Amino acid sequence: MADKDTQVNLAVYMERLDSYISSQNALNENLSKNLEKVETEVDDISQWRSKMYGAKSILAALGILVVHTTAVMGSFLAIVTFNK
């Protein structure tokens, strides 16, 4: 009888172990999918940030160009006006 109980307990243990392993595999797959999704979102945010830095740089360069052009044209106008 003890041998039969041991076999039943072992069968129950193995069934529970199989169930545990399959649930852990499902959990690992779910975590992997979510990590891939987070990695993709981080990459998207990084690209967006790079684009924003690029836009800020372009706007700064255009601002400097406008200020420089205004200064050059103002000095040219002053030279032409005062030399008459």
Summary of the structure (lengths in Angstrom):
residues: 84
radius of gyration: 36.1
end to end distance: 123.8
largest distance: 123.8
contacts: 161
relative contact order: 0.04
helix: 96%
strand: 0%
